[in-house]
Amino acid sequence: MRIKQGLNIPVVGCPEQAIHDGPPIRHVALCGPDYQGLRPRMMVQEGDRVSCGQPMFVHKHHPGVPYCAPGAGEVIAIHRGARRALHSVVLRLEDEECGKRLYQPMTHTRIRRLERVEAAGRLREAGLWTAFRTRPFSAVPAANSVPRAIFVTAIDTRPLAPDPCVVTAGQTEAFADGLSVLMSLTPGSVYLCTAPEWEWSAPGDRRIRHVRFEGPHPAGLPGTHIHYLDPVGAGRQVWHVGYQDVIAIGRLFSEGVLDFSRVVALGGSGIHQPRLVRSRLGASIPELVGRYMQDEDGSRFISGSVLGGRAAHAGLAYLGRYHEQVTVIPEGGDRHLFGWTGIFPWRYSATRTFLRRLGQRRKYNLTTAQNGRYSGMIPTRAFEKVMPLDILPSPLFRALLVQDTDTAQALGCLELDEEDLALCAFVCPAKIDYGLALRTNLQRLEKEG
């Protein structure tokens, strides 16, 4: 499936697509902002020692889904923010239990014949149920929910992202077992969404549908795949899951081990020799990137991509649950004389604001600067140029900004997540964060039922 609208942002610091051993990690964490709508009830406190996969907290409204420790060690900090919102639960690793056999292995034939109750029970017990996210709302699914379909995202078009073909090389059996487990969780289809160069063939089951996407970002986002293959709405829920989590699910059943390893892309102008490294879920970002930094002063650490990641600092300086890259870029704020004239070819714009034609194929050392200030929304054709979904961006954005949830729902907001609107925020001349407006409306819709 060819996606025509979109934008590939040319950021410097693209990682070498070869996997290297990462630095030793001594601290890991579960971060609260990774889970939409989380209302935690803590099951541990500072000073407790936990084993790998032990529940650390549960959602007050969905106590059947535990959020489990990604390693064995001591709970050394529980960070909270405004109104005591949970930021992170930090572990100092003391014993390497991840990778040890903790469950009874199953044969490939046994995995293909799994009942839903057995598969879901082991996933929740092992803490891998939180790998799934729903559409609408992008939340961890309830223990008793059943999706219409499950989407496996094995393509990544975000700036500076790892290549899924490189990451999954040599893991085909575990990946196939993971797909078999997913089939037991839904009566519908399991969509395997990949890039055209994906060589491995999906298992020969009619419920596994292999769809190849190509084109600029956001061709690799689950929101794009769901929109074209099985659109959601009120009463129509699907799940999506990342390709590295599918491998972990496959290993959980075929080998009986808890695999919290992660291949992470380290990219951006702040990284010396950007690369892929083998690390672990929830790793401390200073420990992960420390040896590869060029200059820590004046740099922003981002867990995730420059479009959809979050600033990694203080109690949130840990790899996000759903992130597979860490980006380091310079902090913005420098003023340029006559910067508004557009005569500087080294400055990037998605439109013809600057003389970008003098260096169209070059990459740019982009910073965190917005190059402008907030103003009222300005309808522009730039939204349509970067939005491949069959929605009307400008009317939708107006409805989101005034919190007209009825109109927003009619215009398709239930299909979207913040990352689906990141490019629109990037090209917006008014510098409006439409993802934040979308989340406000989704929370209101979810609360009102």
C-alpha positions as CSV (number, residue, x, y, z in Angstrom):
1,M,0.0,0.0,0.0
2,R,1.5,3.3,-1.2
3,I,1.2,6.3,1.1
4,K,1.8,9.6,-0.8
5,Q,1.1,12.3,1.7
6,G,3.6,12.7,4.5
7,L,7.0,14.1,5.3
8,N,10.4,12.6,6.1
9,I,12.2,15.1,8.3
10,P,15.9,15.2,7.3
11,V,17.6,15.1,10.8
12,V,21.3,14.5,11.1
13,G,22.5,11.6,13.2
14,C,21.0,8.6,11.4
15,P,22.1,5.5,13.2
16,E,24.2,2.8,11.6
17,Q,21.9,-0.2,11.0
18,A,24.0,-2.8,12.7
19,I,23.5,-4.0,16.3
20,H,26.3,-3.4,18.9
21,D,26.4,-4.5,22.5
22,G,25.2,-1.7,24.7
23,P,26.8,-0.4,28.0
24,P,25.9,-2.2,31.2
25,I,22.6,-0.9,32.7
26,R,22.3,-0.7,36.5
27,H,19.0,1.2,36.8
28,V,15.7,0.6,35.1
29,A,12.2,2.0,35.7
30,L,8.5,1.8,34.8
31,C,7.3,5.3,33.8
32,G,3.7,6.3,34.5
33,P,3.3,8.7,31.5
34,D,3.8,5.7,29.2
35,Y,0.3,4.4,30.1
36,Q,-2.7,6.5,29.2
37,G,-5.2,7.1,32.0
38,L,-3.1,5.3,34.6
39,R,-4.5,5.4,38.2
40,P,-1.9,3.3,40.0
41,R,-2.4,1.3,43.2
42,M,1.1,0.6,44.4
43,M,2.2,-2.9,45.4
44,V,5.8,-2.0,46.4
45,Q,7.5,0.8,48.3
46,E,11.0,2.2,48.4
47,G,13.4,-0.3,49.9
48,D,11.5,-3.4,48.7
49,R,13.4,-6.1,46.7
50,V,11.5,-7.4,43.7
51,S,12.1,-10.3,41.3
52,C,11.9,-10.0,37.5
53,G,8.2,-9.9,36.4
54,Q,6.9,-9.2,39.9
55,P,3.9,-6.8,40.0
56,M,4.8,-3.3,41.1
57,F,1.4,-1.6,40.7
58,V,-2.0,-2.2,39.1
59,H,-4.6,0.2,37.6
60,K,-7.3,1.0,40.2
61,H,-10.0,0.5,37.6
62,H,-8.5,-2.6,36.0
63,P,-6.8,-4.6,38.8
64,G,-6.6,-7.7,36.7
65,V,-3.6,-6.3,34.7
66,P,-0.4,-6.0,36.7
67,Y,2.5,-3.7,35.7
68,C,5.6,-5.8,36.4
69,A,9.2,-5.2,37.2
70,P,11.5,-5.3,34.1
71,G,14.3,-6.6,36.3
72,A,15.3,-7.9,39.7
73,G,16.6,-5.6,42.3
74,E,15.8,-3.0,44.9
75,V,13.1,-0.2,44.5
76,I,15.3,2.9,45.2
77,A,12.8,5.6,44.2
78,I,9.2,6.3,43.4
79,H,9.0,9.7,41.6
80,R,5.8,11.7,41.5
81,G,4.8,14.9,39.8
82,A,1.9,17.4,40.1
83,R,-1.1,16.1,42.1
84,R,1.0,13.0,43.0
85,A,0.8,11.7,39.4
86,L,3.2,8.7,39.1
87,H,6.4,9.5,37.1
88,S,8.5,6.4,37.6
89,V,9.3,3.5,39.9
90,V,13.1,3.0,39.8
91,L,14.9,-0.2,40.3
92,R,18.6,-0.8,41.0
93,L,19.4,-4.1,39.4
94,E,21.0,-6.7,41.6
95,D,20.3,-10.0,39.8
96,E,19.9,-11.0,36.2
97,E,16.7,-13.1,36.2
98,C,15.6,-11.9,32.8
99,G,16.3,-14.7,30.3
100,K,16.0,-17.5,32.9
101,R,13.3,-20.1,32.4
102,L,10.4,-19.1,34.6
103,Y,7.5,-20.9,32.8
104,Q,7.0,-24.3,31.1
105,P,8.0,-24.2,27.5
106,M,5.6,-25.1,24.8
107,T,6.0,-26.7,21.4
108,H,5.2,-24.8,18.2
109,T,2.1,-27.1,17.7
110,R,0.9,-26.5,21.2
111,I,1.3,-22.7,20.8
112,R,-0.8,-22.7,17.6
113,R,-3.6,-24.5,19.5
114,L,-3.6,-22.2,22.6
115,E,-6.9,-21.2,24.1
116,R,-7.5,-17.5,24.8
117,V,-7.8,-17.9,28.5
118,E,-4.5,-19.7,28.9
119,A,-2.6,-17.3,26.6
120,A,-4.1,-14.1,28.2
121,G,-3.4,-15.5,31.7
122,R,0.3,-16.1,31.1
123,L,0.7,-12.7,29.4
124,R,-0.8,-10.9,32.3
125,E,1.2,-12.9,34.9
126,A,4.4,-12.2,33.0
127,G,3.7,-8.5,32.6
128,L,3.5,-8.6,28.8
129,W,-0.2,-7.7,28.6
130,T,0.9,-4.1,28.9
131,A,2.7,-4.4,25.5
132,F,-0.8,-4.0,23.9
133,R,-2.5,-0.7,23.3
134,T,-6.0,-0.1,22.2
135,R,-7.6,2.1,19.5
136,P,-9.5,4.2,20.4
137,F,-7.7,5.9,23.4
138,S,-4.3,4.2,23.2
139,A,-4.7,2.6,26.7
140,V,-3.6,-0.8,28.0
141,P,-6.6,-3.1,27.3
142,A,-8.7,-4.4,30.2
143,A,-8.2,-8.0,31.2
144,N,-11.5,-9.2,29.8
145,S,-11.6,-7.2,26.6
146,V,-11.5,-8.9,23.2
147,P,-10.3,-6.9,20.1
148,R,-11.8,-7.1,16.6
149,A,-8.2,-7.4,15.3
150,I,-4.6,-7.0,16.3
151,F,-2.0,-5.0,14.4
152,V,1.7,-5.9,14.5
153,T,3.8,-2.8,13.6
154,A,6.9,-4.1,11.9
155,I,7.7,-1.0,10.0
156,D,9.1,2.3,11.4
157,T,9.3,5.5,9.5
158,R,10.0,7.8,12.4
159,P,13.1,10.0,12.1
160,L,16.3,8.1,13.1
161,A,14.4,4.9,13.8
162,P,15.9,1.3,13.8
163,D,15.2,-0.9,10.8
164,P,12.8,-3.7,11.9
165,C,14.4,-6.1,9.3
166,V,17.8,-5.7,11.1
167,V,16.3,-6.1,14.6
168,T,14.3,-9.2,13.8
169,A,17.1,-11.0,11.9
170,G,17.6,-14.4,13.5
171,Q,14.4,-14.1,15.5
172,T,12.0,-15.5,13.0
173,E,10.9,-18.6,15.0
174,A,10.1,-16.5,18.1
175,F,8.3,-13.9,16.0
176,A,6.2,-16.6,14.3
177,D,5.3,-18.1,17.8
178,G,4.4,-14.6,18.9
179,L,2.0,-14.2,16.0
180,S,0.4,-17.6,16.8
181,V,-0.2,-16.4,20.4
182,L,-1.8,-13.2,19.1
183,M,-4.2,-15.3,17.0
184,S,-5.5,-16.9,20.1
185,L,-6.5,-13.4,21.6
186,T,-8.8,-12.3,18.8
187,P,-11.5,-13.9,16.7
188,G,-10.6,-11.5,13.9
189,S,-7.4,-11.0,11.8
190,V,-3.8,-10.4,12.9
191,Y,-2.4,-7.7,10.5
192,L,1.4,-7.9,10.0
193,C,2.3,-4.5,8.7
194,T,5.8,-4.2,7.2
195,A,7.9,-2.3,4.7
196,P,8.3,-3.6,1.1
197,E,11.8,-4.9,1.8
198,W,10.6,-7.3,4.6
199,E,11.7,-10.7,3.4
200,W,10.4,-13.1,6.0
201,S,7.0,-14.7,5.1
202,A,4.2,-14.8,7.6
203,P,2.9,-18.2,8.8
204,G,0.5,-19.8,6.4
205,D,-2.7,-19.0,8.3
206,R,-5.6,-17.2,6.6
207,R,-6.2,-15.0,9.7
208,I,-2.6,-13.5,9.5
209,R,-2.8,-10.8,6.8
210,H,0.6,-9.5,5.7
211,V,0.3,-5.9,4.3
212,R,3.3,-3.9,3.0
213,F,3.3,-0.2,3.4
214,E,5.6,2.3,1.7
215,G,6.0,6.0,1.5
216,P,7.0,8.9,3.8
217,H,6.2,9.1,7.5
218,P,3.6,8.4,8.8
219,A,3.4,5.2,6.6
220,G,4.9,3.3,9.6
221,L,2.5,4.4,12.3
222,P,-0.2,2.0,13.6
223,G,-2.8,4.7,13.2
224,T,-2.2,4.8,9.5
225,H,-2.5,1.0,9.2
226,I,-5.7,0.8,11.3
227,H,-7.3,3.6,9.3
228,Y,-6.9,1.8,6.0
229,L,-7.4,-1.8,7.1
230,D,-9.9,-1.9,9.9
231,P,-11.1,1.5,11.1
232,V,-12.2,1.9,14.7
233,G,-14.9,3.9,16.3
234,A,-17.3,3.8,19.2
235,G,-17.8,0.2,20.0
236,R,-15.1,-1.0,17.6
237,Q,-11.8,-1.7,19.3
238,V,-8.6,-3.0,17.9
239,W,-5.1,-3.5,19.5
240,H,-1.7,-2.8,18.2
241,V,1.7,-4.1,19.4
242,G,5.3,-3.6,18.4
243,Y,7.5,-6.2,16.7
244,Q,10.0,-6.5,19.5
245,D,7.2,-7.2,21.9
246,V,5.9,-10.0,19.5
247,I,9.4,-11.6,19.8
248,A,9.2,-11.4,23.6
249,I,5.7,-12.9,23.6
250,G,7.0,-15.8,21.4
251,R,9.9,-16.5,23.7
252,L,7.7,-16.4,26.7
253,F,5.6,-19.3,25.3
254,S,8.2,-21.3,23.3
255,E,11.1,-21.0,25.8
256,G,9.4,-20.0,29.0
257,V,11.6,-17.0,29.5
258,L,10.9,-13.4,30.3
259,D,12.7,-11.3,27.7
260,F,12.9,-7.6,28.5
261,S,15.7,-6.9,26.1
262,R,15.5,-4.1,23.6
263,V,17.4,-3.1,20.5
264,V,17.5,0.7,20.8
265,A,18.6,3.2,18.1
266,L,20.8,6.0,19.5
267,G,20.6,9.0,17.1
268,G,20.7,12.7,16.7
269,S,23.5,15.2,16.4
270,G,24.4,14.8,20.1
271,I,25.5,11.2,19.6
272,H,29.0,10.3,18.5
273,Q,28.7,7.5,15.9
274,P,25.0,6.9,16.1
275,R,24.2,3.2,16.2
276,L,21.8,0.4,17.3
277,V,22.6,-1.1,20.7
278,R,21.3,-4.1,22.6
279,S,19.9,-2.9,25.9
280,R,16.8,-3.5,28.0
281,L,13.3,-2.2,28.7
282,G,13.2,0.9,30.9
283,A,16.9,1.4,30.8
284,S,18.4,4.6,32.4
285,I,19.0,6.9,29.5
286,P,22.1,8.6,31.0
287,E,23.7,5.1,31.4
288,L,22.5,4.1,27.9
289,V,24.0,7.1,26.0
290,G,26.7,8.3,28.3
291,R,29.7,6.7,26.5
292,Y,28.4,7.9,23.1
293,M,27.7,11.6,24.0
294,Q,29.6,14.3,22.1
295,D,28.5,17.1,24.5
296,E,25.9,16.8,27.2
297,D,25.8,20.6,27.8
298,G,23.0,22.2,25.9
299,S,21.5,18.9,24.7
300,R,18.0,17.5,25.1
301,F,17.6,13.8,25.7
302,I,14.4,12.3,24.2
303,S,13.0,8.9,24.8
304,G,11.5,8.1,21.4
305,S,11.6,10.1,18.2
306,V,11.8,13.9,17.8
307,L,8.1,13.8,16.7
308,G,6.5,11.6,19.3
309,G,9.0,11.1,22.1
310,R,9.1,12.7,25.6
311,A,11.9,14.7,27.2
312,A,14.0,12.4,29.4
313,H,15.1,14.2,32.5
314,A,15.0,13.7,36.3
315,G,12.4,11.0,37.2
316,L,11.6,10.4,33.6
317,A,15.1,9.8,32.3
318,Y,14.4,6.2,31.4
319,L,13.5,4.4,28.1
320,G,9.8,4.4,27.6
321,R,7.7,1.2,27.5
322,Y,6.9,1.7,23.8
323,H,10.1,3.4,22.6
324,E,12.8,1.9,20.5
325,Q,15.0,4.9,20.1
326,V,16.8,7.6,22.1
327,T,17.4,10.9,20.3
328,V,19.8,13.6,21.5
329,I,19.5,17.1,19.8
330,P,20.6,20.6,20.8
331,E,18.4,22.8,22.9
332,G,17.1,25.7,20.8
333,G,16.7,29.4,21.7
334,D,19.5,31.1,19.8
335,R,18.4,34.2,17.9
336,H,19.5,34.9,14.4
337,L,19.9,38.4,12.9
338,F,17.2,38.8,10.2
339,G,16.2,35.2,10.8
340,W,12.7,36.0,9.5
341,T,14.0,36.8,6.0
342,G,14.4,33.2,4.9
343,I,17.9,33.7,3.3
344,F,19.6,31.0,5.3
345,P,19.9,27.7,3.3
346,W,21.0,25.8,6.5
347,R,17.6,26.3,8.1
348,Y,14.9,23.7,7.3
349,S,11.3,24.3,6.5
350,A,8.6,21.9,5.3
351,T,7.3,24.7,3.1
352,R,9.1,27.3,0.9
353,T,9.7,29.6,3.8
354,F,13.5,29.3,3.5
355,L,15.8,28.9,0.5
356,R,15.9,25.1,1.1
357,R,16.3,24.4,-2.6
358,L,20.0,25.3,-2.3
359,G,20.5,22.1,-0.3
360,Q,17.4,20.0,-0.8
361,R,19.1,16.6,-0.1
362,R,21.1,17.7,2.9
363,K,20.3,16.8,6.5
364,Y,19.8,19.4,9.1
365,N,21.0,19.9,12.6
366,L,17.5,20.6,14.0
367,T,17.1,21.9,17.5
368,T,14.2,22.1,20.0
369,A,13.4,25.7,18.9
370,Q,9.9,26.4,17.6
371,N,11.1,29.3,15.5
372,G,8.0,31.3,16.4
373,R,5.4,31.7,19.1
374,Y,1.9,30.4,19.7
375,S,-1.0,32.2,17.9
376,G,-4.5,31.5,16.7
377,M,-5.0,28.5,14.4
378,I,-4.2,29.2,10.8
379,P,-5.8,26.8,8.3
380,T,-3.2,25.9,5.7
381,R,-2.7,23.4,2.9
382,A,0.4,22.1,4.7
383,F,-1.9,20.0,6.9
384,E,-3.3,18.1,3.9
385,K,0.2,17.5,2.5
386,V,1.4,15.7,5.5
387,M,-1.9,13.9,6.5
388,P,-2.5,10.7,4.5
389,L,-5.6,9.7,6.4
390,D,-9.1,10.3,5.0
391,I,-10.0,13.1,7.4
392,L,-10.4,16.9,7.2
393,P,-7.5,18.3,9.3
394,S,-8.6,21.9,9.6
395,P,-12.2,21.3,10.7
396,L,-11.0,18.6,13.0
397,F,-8.4,20.8,14.6
398,R,-11.0,23.6,15.2
399,A,-13.3,21.1,17.0
400,L,-10.4,19.8,19.1
401,L,-9.3,23.3,20.2
402,V,-12.8,24.3,21.3
403,Q,-13.4,20.8,22.8
404,D,-16.5,20.2,20.6
405,T,-16.3,16.4,21.2
406,D,-19.4,15.6,19.1
407,T,-17.9,17.2,16.0
408,A,-14.5,15.9,16.7
409,Q,-15.8,12.4,17.0
410,A,-17.8,12.7,13.7
411,L,-14.6,13.9,12.0
412,G,-12.6,10.8,13.2
413,C,-10.8,11.7,16.4
414,L,-11.3,8.3,17.8
415,E,-9.0,6.8,15.2
416,L,-6.1,9.0,16.2
417,D,-3.3,9.2,18.7
418,E,-0.9,12.1,19.5
419,E,1.7,10.7,17.1
420,D,-0.7,10.8,14.2
421,L,-0.9,14.6,14.5
422,A,2.8,15.2,15.2
423,L,3.6,16.2,11.6
424,C,0.6,18.6,11.5
425,A,2.0,20.3,14.7
426,F,5.4,20.4,13.1
427,V,4.2,22.2,9.9
428,C,1.7,24.4,11.8
429,P,2.6,28.2,11.4
430,A,0.7,28.8,14.7
431,K,2.9,26.4,16.7
432,I,-0.1,24.6,18.2
433,D,0.3,21.1,19.8
434,Y,-2.7,19.4,18.2
435,G,-1.7,16.1,20.0
436,L,-2.3,17.7,23.4
437,A,-5.7,19.0,22.2
438,L,-6.6,15.5,20.9
439,R,-5.7,13.9,24.2
440,T,-7.9,16.3,26.1
441,N,-10.9,15.5,23.9
442,L,-10.2,11.7,24.1
443,Q,-10.1,11.8,27.9
444,R,-13.4,13.7,27.9
445,L,-15.0,11.2,25.5
446,E,-13.7,8.2,27.5
447,K,-15.0,9.7,30.8
448,E,-18.4,10.5,29.3
449,G,-18.6,7.0,27.8
